[in-house]
Amino acid sequence: SEGVKLTSFYVAQAVCSASRAALLTGCYPNRVGILGALGPKSTIGIHSNEMTIAEVLKQRGYATAIYGKWHLGHHEKFLPPNHGFDDYFGLPYSNDMWPKHPEAAPGAYPELPLIAGTKVVDQNPDQTQLVTWYAERAVKFIAANKDKPFFLYVPHAMPHVPLYVSDKHRGKSAAGLYGDVIEEIDWSVGQILAALKEHGLDENTLVIFTSDN
């Protein structure tokens, strides 16, 4: 009732890293050289010459943050703080790229890092808390930057498998674990919208909810 629903909208490619490269640069992923899904053994990432939406907005005085899955290169030079984001907290690639992958051979994946800024702050983090952690940081970012323009990017790992949900939403939906996960994502969006309203920003903020691929 407050916006528009786009029912025939397509992303540039149907895979993680490529779709995010297009979303953040406005370019076809093939042109910027990001194809498929980059993993922990990848040596490439988003090039320093590419201009992300965060870099464009920083030039206009915006505060910028990303809380969630990056997937455009996990080496330090590729991480969000080096591509226009003031703050970053999340996973550098897909949440299944870790030692607990059910179909991967032992040793196929290293420990899954949780990164704050450019530093690893945890290994194989509790994935039941990811949606909550990202939502909490998003709400704090809005409060801290309510008096100036900001760009907040919240790319949840869920509902990418493996699926995890916190205790507060486990078993609450009528659609099993997947339904619980979707309801928790919905809760996180509600937290963000409530924060915008609390600080009087809801009538002056563009909110876009989309699937990456």
TORLUMKOL-41552 format. One record per residue (C-alpha): x, y, z. Coordinates in Angstrom, 1 decimal, decimal comma, m for minus. Example, Ala and Ser with C-alpha at 12.3 -4.5 7.8 and 13.67 -1.06 7.14 Angstrom:
// TORLUMKOL-41552
<site <12,3; m4,5; 7,8>>
<site <13,7; m1,1; 7,1>>
***
This chain:
// TORLUMKOL-41552
<site <0,0; 0,0; 0,0>>
<site <3,0; 2,3; 0,4>>
<site <5,0; 1,4; m2,7>>
<site <5,2; m0,7; m5,8>>
<site <5,5; m4,5; m6,3>>
<site <7,6; m5,5; m9,3>>
<site <6,5; m9,0; m10,3>>
<site <8,6; m9,4; m13,5>>
<site <12,0; m8,2; m12,4>>
<site <15,2; m10,1; m13,4>>
<site <18,7; m10,0; m12,0>>
<site <21,7; m10,1; m14,3>>
<site <22,7; m13,7; m13,5>>
<site <21,2; m16,5; m11,4>>
<site <24,2; m17,1; m9,2>>
<site <25,6; m15,3; m6,1>>
<site <28,7; m13,3; m6,9>>
<site <27,7; m12,4; m10,4>>
<site <24,2; m11,1; m9,4>>
<site <25,8; m9,0; m6,6>>
<site <28,4; m7,6; m8,9>>
<site <25,6; m6,4; m11,2>>
<site <23,5; m5,1; m8,3>>
<site <26,3; m3,0; m6,8>>
<site <28,0; m1,7; m10,0>>
<site <25,1; m1,4; m12,4>>
<site <27,1; m3,4; m14,9>>
<site <26,7; m6,8; m16,5>>
<site <28,8; m9,1; m14,4>>
<site <30,6; m10,5; m17,4>>
<site <31,9; m7,0; m18,1>>
<site <33,4; m6,6; m14,6>>
<site <34,8; m10,1; m14,6>>
<site <32,8; m11,6; m11,8>>
<site <31,2; m14,9; m12,8>>
<site <29,6; m17,7; m10,8>>
<site <30,1; m17,9; m7,1>>
<site <33,5; m17,0; m5,7>>
<site <34,7; m19,5; m3,0>>
<site <37,3; m19,5; m0,3>>
<site <40,0; m20,6; m2,8>>
<site <39,2; m17,7; m5,2>>
<site <42,0; m15,2; m5,8>>
<site <39,9; m12,6; m7,6>>
<site <37,2; m10,1; m6,5>>
<site <35,7; m6,8; m7,4>>
<site <38,3; m4,6; m9,1>>
<site <39,3; m1,4; m7,5>>
<site <38,5; 0,5; m10,8>>
<site <34,8; m0,5; m10,5>>
<site <32,5; 2,1; m8,9>>
<site <30,0; 0,6; m6,5>>
<site <26,8; 2,3; m5,5>>
<site <28,3; 2,9; m2,0>>
<site <31,3; 4,7; m3,6>>
<site <29,0; 6,9; m5,6>>
<site <26,9; 7,8; m2,6>>
<site <29,9; 8,5; m0,4>>
<site <30,8; 11,2; m2,8>>
<site <27,4; 12,7; m2,1>>
<site <28,0; 12,7; 1,7>>
<site <26,2; 9,4; 2,5>>
<site <27,1; 7,1; 5,4>>
<site <27,3; 3,6; 4,1>>
<site <27,1; 0,1; 5,6>>
<site <26,7; m3,5; 4,7>>
<site <25,6; m6,2; 7,2>>
<site <25,4; m9,6; 5,6>>
<site <26,9; m11,7; 2,8>>
<site <29,4; m9,9; 0,6>>
<site <30,6; m12,5; m1,9>>
<site <32,7; m10,2; m4,1>>
<site <36,1; m11,4; m2,9>>
<site <37,3; m12,3; 0,6>>
<site <40,8; m11,0; 0,5>>
<site <41,2; m7,7; 2,3>>
<site <41,6; m5,5; m0,9>>
<site <38,2; m6,8; m2,1>>
<site <36,3; m6,4; 1,2>>
<site <33,5; m3,7; 1,5>>
<site <35,6; m1,1; 3,5>>
<site <37,8; m0,8; 0,4>>
<site <34,8; m0,4; m1,9>>
<site <32,8; 2,4; m0,5>>
<site <31,4; 1,0; 2,8>>
<site <32,1; 2,7; 6,1>>
<site <31,0; m0,4; 8,1>>
<site <30,9; m4,1; 7,4>>
<site <29,8; m7,1; 9,4>>
<site <29,1; m10,5; 7,8>>
<site <30,2; m13,5; 5,8>>
<site <32,5; m13,0; 2,9>>
<site <30,8; m15,8; 0,8>>
<site <28,1; m18,4; 0,9>>
<site <27,2; m19,9; 4,3>>
<site <27,5; m23,4; 2,9>>
<site <31,2; m22,9; 2,1>>
<site <32,4; m24,3; 5,4>>
<site <33,7; m27,6; 6,9>>
<site <30,1; m28,7; 7,7>>
<site <29,1; m28,9; 4,0>>
<site <27,2; m32,2; 3,8>>
<site <28,4; m33,1; 0,3>>
<site <32,0; m31,8; 0,4>>
<site <35,0; m34,0; 1,0>>
<site <36,8; m33,6; 4,4>>
<site <39,1; m30,6; 4,1>>
<site <37,4; m29,2; 1,0>>
<site <36,5; m26,0; 2,8>>
<site <38,4; m24,0; 5,5>>
<site <36,7; m22,4; 8,5>>
<site <34,0; m20,0; 7,6>>
<site <35,0; m16,5; 8,7>>
<site <32,8; m13,8; 10,2>>
<site <34,3; m10,5; 9,4>>
<site <33,9; m7,0; 11,0>>
<site <35,5; m4,3; 8,9>>
<site <38,4; m6,2; 7,4>>
<site <39,2; m8,4; 10,4>>
<site <38,0; m11,9; 11,1>>
<site <36,2; m11,9; 14,5>>
<site <34,9; m15,5; 14,6>>
<site <35,2; m18,8; 12,8>>
<site <32,2; m21,0; 11,9>>
<site <29,8; m18,6; 13,6>>
<site <26,5; m19,5; 15,1>>
<site <24,3; m19,2; 12,0>>
<site <21,1; m19,3; 14,0>>
<site <22,1; m15,7; 15,0>>
<site <23,0; m14,2; 11,6>>
<site <19,6; m12,7; 10,8>>
<site <19,4; m11,2; 14,3>>
<site <22,9; m9,9; 14,3>>
<site <22,4; m8,2; 10,9>>
<site <19,1; m6,6; 11,9>>
<site <20,5; m5,3; 15,2>>
<site <23,4; m3,7; 13,4>>
<site <21,1; m2,2; 10,8>>
<site <18,9; m0,6; 13,5>>
<site <22,0; 0,8; 15,3>>
<site <23,3; 2,2; 12,0>>
<site <20,0; 4,0; 11,3>>
<site <20,0; 5,5; 14,8>>
<site <23,6; 6,7; 14,5>>
<site <23,1; 8,3; 11,0>>
<site <19,5; 9,6; 11,3>>
<site <20,6; 13,2; 10,8>>
<site <22,4; 12,6; 7,5>>
<site <21,8; 10,6; 4,3>>
<site <22,8; 7,0; 4,5>>
<site <22,9; 3,8; 2,3>>
<site <22,3; 0,6; 4,2>>
<site <22,7; m2,8; 2,4>>
<site <21,5; m5,9; 4,3>>
<site <22,1; m9,0; 2,2>>
<site <21,0; m11,9; 4,4>>
<site <22,6; m15,3; 4,1>>
<site <19,2; m16,9; 4,5>>
<site <17,3; m18,6; 2,9>>
<site <20,5; m20,0; 1,3>>
<site <21,1; m23,5; 2,6>>
<site <22,0; m24,6; 5,1>>
<site <19,0; m23,1; 6,8>>
<site <19,3; m21,8; 10,3>>
<site <16,8; m19,9; 12,5>>
<site <16,9; m18,5; 16,0>>
<site <14,9; m19,9; 18,9>>
<site <12,5; m17,0; 18,8>>
<site <11,3; m18,1; 15,3>>
<site <12,0; m21,8; 15,4>>
<site <8,8; m23,9; 15,0>>
<site <6,6; m20,8; 14,7>>
<site <5,5; m21,0; 11,1>>
<site <3,2; m23,5; 9,4>>
<site <5,8; m24,3; 6,7>>
<site <8,6; m26,0; 8,6>>
<site <12,2; m24,7; 8,9>>
<site <12,0; m22,8; 5,6>>
<site <8,9; m21,0; 6,7>>
<site <10,5; m20,2; 10,0>>
<site <13,5; m18,7; 8,2>>
<site <11,3; m16,6; 5,9>>
<site <9,4; m15,3; 8,9>>
<site <12,6; m14,3; 10,6>>
<site <13,8; m12,4; 7,5>>
<site <10,4; m10,7; 7,5>>
<site <10,9; m9,9; 11,2>>
<site <14,3; m8,3; 10,4>>
<site <12,7; m6,1; 7,7>>
<site <10,1; m5,1; 10,2>>
<site <12,9; m4,1; 12,6>>
<site <14,4; m1,9; 10,0>>
<site <11,1; m0,3; 9,0>>
<site <10,3; 0,4; 12,6>>
<site <13,6; 2,1; 13,1>>
<site <13,0; 4,3; 10,2>>
<site <9,6; 5,3; 11,6>>
<site <11,0; 5,8; 15,1>>
<site <13,5; 8,4; 13,8>>
<site <11,0; 10,1; 11,5>>
<site <12,7; 8,8; 8,4>>
<site <10,0; 6,5; 6,9>>
<site <8,6; 9,2; 4,6>>
<site <12,0; 10,2; 3,3>>
<site <13,7; 6,8; 2,8>>
<site <13,6; 4,5; m0,2>>
<site <13,4; 0,9; 0,8>>
<site <14,0; m1,9; m1,8>>
<site <13,5; m5,6; m0,9>>
<site <14,8; m8,0; m3,5>>
<site <16,2; m11,4; m4,1>>
<site <19,8; m11,4; m5,3>>
<site <19,4; m14,2; m7,8>>
***
